[in-house]
Each structure stands twice: as C-alpha cells, then as structure tokens.
Amino acid sequence: MIEIRNDWSIEEINAFFQMPFNDLLFKAQAIHRDVFDPNQVQVSSLLNIKSGACPEDCSYCSQSSKYDTGLEREKLMEIEQVLAQAEEAKKNGASRFCMGAAWRNPTDKSLDKVIPMIKGVKDLGMETCVTLGMLSQDQAHTLKEAGLDYYNHNIDTSKENYSNVITTRNFQDRLDTLEAVQNANISVCSGGILGLGEGQKDRASMLQSLANLEKHPDSVPINLLVPIPGTPLENVAPPTETEFVRTIAVARILMPKSVVRLSAGRTEMGEAMQAMCFFAGANSIFYGEQLLTTDNPSIQKDQDLFERLGINI
C-alpha cells in the first residue's frame, strides 16, 4: 500500500538525495511500478498562444520584456489557428493540449478570449491545460466552469533561491495561485526548473514545497534549463545528468501518484539519460518540435525512442 504524505521534512528529502544512486533508482522504480504501468508514458502537446512582452523579470525567460533576446512580440492567436494545432497534436498521439500565454496575470477580458479555445479543445476529445500566470480565485472558478482540466503554474525553484531568479513577484504568489486552482477543483500542474543556479538543498526544498501542498500536484513537470542568450542565466552551469535523474527519482518517491513530466531541455538529453529518467519515475513528456519558445525533439525522434525502449503512449 503506497502511503501519501504531505508532511515531508527537509532532512528526510535530503537523505533521499544522498542515497547511493542505484539504491535511489531502485526505490523510485519500485514505487513507480506499484502505481503506474512502467512502460506507459502520457503525451501532452504545448502551444504558445501569445508570445513576449511579459512584464515579469524571470531570469531564464526569453519572453520577459526586461531582456533583449530577439523574440518577436506576438498577439493572442486566433481560435482557428489554435484548434488546428490541437487537431494535429491529437492526430500525432497527444492526449492533452496545453496553451500558454506570456502574461503576469490575465485580465478578465483576456480570459474571455481563452475560454472558447478551452471549449474547442475539449470538443476534440482532448484534456485541456493552460498556463496564463497568476490567477484570482474568481478567475480559477471561471476556468473551471469553462471545462478546464489542468492549470500549469510552476514554482520554478526553492523558496530560498526564488528571489535570486525573479524579483517581480514572490514565492508565496505562486503558492496562492496553486491554492486558488485547487480550490476550484482544477487539476494542478506544477514543477520546477533545474539549472537556475540552485544547489541540491534548493532542489530538495522545491520538491518539499510541492509534496507538502494540501494535495499533491496531479502533474509535476521537471525542466532542464535551456539557456537563452540575452537572459541573466544564459551562462549558468547546468546540473549533471545524475543530479537531474536524482531529482526525478525523489519527486517520484515524495509524490507517488503524481505524473512526473520530463519537460524542457530534452534536446540536450541523450537516449540513455532519458531512459534513466523514465526508469526513475518520469511518465510524461511534451510532444512536438516546439515548446513555448524552445526546441523539443521531433515527434518521429520520440516515436523511435519509445520503440527502442518498449514504451507505449
């Protein structure tokens, strides 16, 4: 019987990070196998429906108006374009369609334009997910009424490291939005990014913040930073491959029933590293050659990988 806990101490989590690598992966795989089909991976597709001009100063982001990254500003996409992309994603095997807009927080007027997109994607028989920035409680209820399945709002890093990465909002702002989403009975998608200048203790603290929420996130994306020229973090050293895999494994142990998504940065990961992440407990990916503004492996490349690993979607 898998125990679901929301009271993990930082000492317990650090102890997992300190385990011998093989012992940690064995423990994570045993838990993963007890809850999920170990050879099944859920596939989501992500579309950037509005690019650039975000007033936030997230040090890793190409869409911040604070940095010159060469990204062109684009207005909100038309619904016909969005639904055409969703249909294509469904045809390629994606079961969930995620839509992201570069807003600090959406206005009610902006939300009114996104709601028909959510309903249209639902009508295609796909799960829906959006990431629009910070939400009020009323806005979360509005999205629930529109039929939204998932809301993505990553906490990015530890509460201790947060102000080193972002100064235009604070860590509690992130938690408040997650609370509003959970109160509206929308499934939470929330994880973090590795490569933001953090250390192992920060990774442990980030996972503690997620695992000790009143309800674990339904989906936990773990991203590897894709350094963007022009951003403050363009030259930060990435974590080692084993550090990244360890974080996946600890996420699986702390949140046994959450789907752990291997997210941004997969173009920098070889076949063996991705296979190790799946063994450590990752069981979801983003499908398609583009994430919000960064590259992703081609669908054919992922299909070939899955075939070699004996993974089903």
N, C-alpha and C positions, 0 to 999 in steps of 0.2 A: 504494500500500500504506500503510495507516494504521499509524503507529508507536504502540505503547502504552508509555508511560513511567511510572515510579514514582520518578523522581529529579529532579523539577522544583525549581529553585532559586527563592527568593522574588524574586530580581532578574528572572528570566525572566517570572514571573507578573505582577509589577508592570509590566513592559514591555507585556504584553497590555492591561492596564487603561489604559495611556497611549496606546494606538494611536488614530488618528482613528476615530471611531465607525463610519463606513461601511466602513473597511478591516477593522475588527474583526468586524463582522457578516458581511462577505463571506467572511472566513477561516472563521468558525464555520459558516456555511451550507454552504460547500464540504465541510468535514469531515462535517457532519451528513448531507448528501446522499450522501456516499460510503458511509456506514454504514447509514443508515435511509431508509425511504420518507419524503420530506419532507412528504408530505400525509397522514401517518398519525399518530394520537395514541392512546396507550393510556389507557384509562379505569379508574380504581380508585374504590372506594367505601369510606368510612371511618365506623365506628360507635364511639361512646363506650360501652363496656360497663360502665364503673364510674367515677362522677364524684366529684371533690372529695376533700378530707381528705388530700391528699398532703403528707407532711412536708418535702418539698423547698422551697427558697425562691426558685425561678426567678422573676426579677423581672418577667417578662412574662406569667405564667400565672395564669389565673382559678381553677385547681384547687388552688393552694397553700393549705395551712391557715394560712399566715402572714399572709394578706391577706383583707380583707373585700371581696369582690367580688359578694356577693349570690348566689353559686352554691350551690344546694342539694346537700348530700351525697346520693349515691345508692349503694346496694349493687350488687354484681355482678348484671348482668341474667340472667334465666333463659334457658336454652339455646333454648327455643321462640321467644322474642322475637328472639334473635339470628339464628336461621335464617330466620325470617320476613322480617327485614330483608335478609338475604343474597339470598333468592329475589327480592325486589323489586328489589334492585340489579342482579341478573343480568338480569332482565326489561328493565331500562332500559339495558342495554348494557355494564355494568361487567364486566370480566374478572377483576378481583382484589378481594377483600373484606378490608379491614383492620380490626382490632379493637384498641382502645386502652383501657387501664385506668390510672387515676391511682395508681400505686404507685411508691415509690422503688426497690424490688426485690421481686419476687413471692416469697412463701413457696412451698415445695413443695406445700403444701395448696392454695394459690390456683391454682398451675399445674395441679393435678389437675382444677380446675373449668373451666379454659380449654381443656384438651385436647379434651374432647368437642365444643366449639364448632369447633375447628380441623378435626376429623374430619368434622363435619357439613357445614361449608362445602366441604370437599374433595369430599364425596359429591355436592354440587350441580354439580360440574364446574368450580369456580372456583379460582383461585390464592388462597392464604391468606397473610395478613400479620398480625402482632401487634406492638404496642408496649406493653411491660409494665414498663419500667425496666431497671435493671442486672441482669445475669444472671451466674450462676456457670457454669463450663464444664460441669458435670453437667447443669444446667438447660437449657443450649443443646442438649446431646445428647438430652435428654428431648423437647424440642420437635421436633427433627429426626425422632426415632422416631415422633412423632405425625403426621408428614407436613407440617410447616410449610414453606412455600416461602420466605417473606421475613420478616426481623425488622427493624423500624424502630427506630433509635436515633440521633437527630440529635446532632451535636456542637455545634450552635447557633451558635457564633461562633468567633473565633480563640482560640488558647491564651493569647494576651496579654490579651484582653478578657474571658476567661471568668470570672475572679474578680469582675469588676465586675457580672456578671449573676447568678451563682449562687455561693453560699458553702458549701452543704451537701454538695457533692461537688466533685471537681476534674476537670480536663480529661482526665487520664490514666484516670480511672474510665470515661469514655466510650469511650476507645480500647480499654481492657481488655475491655469488653463486645463491642465490634465484633470483636476478636480471637477471643473465645470463640465468637461466632456463625460467623465464617469457619472456625474450626477444626472446627465441627460440620457444615460444608458446607451451611449455610443461606445463601441469598442475602441480602446486606446492603442495607438501605435507609437511607441516612444523608446528611443535608444540613445546612442551617442556616437561620437567620432573619436577614433584613435589617431594620434599624430598632432594633437593640439598643444604640444609642449608639456604634456602631463607625464606623471610617473605612475608606477604600479599602484601606489596608495590612492592616487586620483581615480584610477580605473576601478579599484575596489569601492571607493566612495560613490562613484557614479552608479555602479550596479546596486549598491545598498539603497540609494535613493529610489531606484526603480522597484527593487524587490520588496521594499518596506512600504510601498503605497498600499492603501486600504485594499485594493485589488490589483494583482499583477497586470501589467500591460498584456493585452492579447497578442501583440506583435512587438518584438524587440529588434529593431534594426541596428546592427553593428557596422559602422562605416570605417573604412580606412581613408584618411585624408588624401584627397587629390590636390596637391599644391597648385594654387592658381597664381601665375605671375601678376604682380601688382598688389597682392594682398600681403599683410604683415607676416603671415605664416608660410610664405612661399618657399623659404629655405629651412624650415624646421625639420630635423631628422625624424624619419618615420619610426614606428616601433619595429622590433624584429618580428620575423614570421612567427616564432614561438610565443612571443608576447601577445600577438594578435590571437593566435589559436587558444592560448590560455584564457583570454577574456571571453571568447565564445564558450569555452567549456564551463567557466564559472557562471556565466549567465544561464546556461542550461541547468546547472545544479541549483542555483538560487530560485529560478522561475521555471519549474519542471514542465508546466503545461502551456507556457507561452511559446509561440512560434518565434524562433530566432532567425532573423533575416541577415544573410550575408549581402551587404548592400554596396555602397560606393567603394571604388578602389579595386574592383575585381580585375580590371585590365592590367593591374600591376601584380596580380597573383598568378603563379603558375598552376598547372594542373594538380600537382602534389599538395600545394598549400590549400587549394580549395577543397580537395578531397579530405584533408585533415580537418578542415573546418566543419565539413558535413559529418565526419566521424565524431567531432567534439560536441555536436548538437545543433548545428545550423540546419534548418529545414525549410528555407525560403530564399528566393533570390528575386531581383528585378530583372525582367526580360526585356530586351530591346537595346539598340545601339546607342541610345542617349538617355541619360538620367535628366536632372534638371538642366545643368549646363555642362556636365562632364560626360566623357565617353564611357561606354559599357560594352562588354563583349557582344559580338553579333549573335543573333538567335541561332544561326547554324553552328557557331562555335560552341554555344551552350548545349545544343542538342547532341553534338558529337561528344562533349564531355559527359553528359548524362548517360549516353550509350556505353561509353567506356567504363563508367563507374557502376552501371546497372541500376541507375536511378530512374524512377518514374515520376511524371508530373501529373 
